[in-house]
Amino acid sequence: DEWLQDQLIIFMALANGESKLVTGSLTLHTRTAIWLAETITEAKFQVTRISSSTEEDDNEAASPTTDDGYGKDGRISGKHLICCMGVGFSNVKLSD
């Protein structure tokens, strides 16, 4: 879900161990959330385009793109796998 993917990034960064998320078009909001999460934590993200064979791709094929691959609507079309090695944050105030 393109409206939820960027919201899940911080939780992936704070989780313990590896998190994976398959999403559709990769939004600029999501890339920004990844950049921010990596900047303020030691989490590491990897984004892989796993499919570009969608109807959405056909519609965007003639659309101009920016140098970083984003279409005019701020998306990279296709399916993407977002992997994160989280930092394992825990609230010490909640520990016994």
C-alpha positions in Angstrom: 0.0 0.0 0.0 1.6 3.2 -1.2 -0.2 5.2 1.6 1.2 3.0 4.4 4.7 1.9 3.3 6.5 5.1 4.4 4.7 4.9 7.8 6.1 1.4 8.4 9.8 2.3 7.9 10.4 3.6 11.4 9.0 0.5 12.9 11.2 -1.6 10.7 14.2 0.4 11.8 13.4 0.1 15.5 12.5 -3.7 15.4 15.0 -6.3 16.5 16.5 -8.2 13.5 15.4 -8.4 9.9 12.1 -7.0 8.6 10.8 -7.4 5.1 8.0 -5.6 3.2 6.8 -6.1 -0.3 5.1 -3.0 -1.7 4.0 -1.7 -5.0 5.3 1.6 -6.5 8.1 3.0 -4.4 7.2 6.6 -3.4 9.6 9.4 -2.7 8.0 9.6 0.8 9.2 6.1 1.5 12.8 6.8 0.2 12.8 9.9 2.5 11.6 7.9 5.5 14.4 5.3 4.8 17.0 8.1 4.6 15.7 9.6 7.9 15.6 6.2 9.7 19.1 5.4 8.6 20.3 8.8 9.7 18.8 8.8 13.2 19.4 5.1 13.9 22.0 2.5 12.8 19.4 0.6 10.9 20.3 -0.5 7.4 17.8 -0.7 4.5 18.0 -2.4 1.1 15.4 -1.8 -1.6 15.1 -4.1 -4.5 12.8 -3.8 -7.5 11.4 -7.3 -7.9 8.9 -6.7 -10.7 8.2 -4.1 -13.3 5.5 -6.0 -15.2 2.4 -4.1 -14.0 -0.2 -2.2 -15.9 1.0 0.8 -14.0 4.4 0.5 -15.7 2.8 0.5 -19.1 1.0 3.8 -18.3 4.2 5.4 -17.0 6.4 4.2 -19.8 5.9 7.4 -21.8 6.1 9.6 -18.7 9.2 11.7 -18.1 11.3 10.7 -15.2 13.9 12.5 -13.1 17.5 11.5 -12.9 16.8 9.3 -9.9 14.1 7.3 -11.7 11.0 8.9 -10.1 8.2 9.6 -12.4 6.4 12.9 -12.5 4.1 11.7 -9.7 7.0 10.9 -7.4 7.0 7.1 -7.7 9.1 4.3 -9.1 6.6 1.8 -10.5 6.6 -1.9 -10.1 6.9 -4.2 -7.0 9.6 -3.6 -4.5 11.1 -5.6 -1.6 12.2 -3.4 1.3 14.5 -5.2 3.8 15.8 -3.7 7.0 18.2 -4.8 9.7 16.6 -3.1 12.7 18.4 -1.8 15.8 16.4 -3.7 18.4 15.3 -0.7 20.3 13.7 -1.4 23.7 12.3 1.0 26.3 14.3 0.4 29.5 11.5 2.0 31.5 9.2 -0.9 30.4 11.7 -3.6 31.3 11.4 -5.4 34.6 
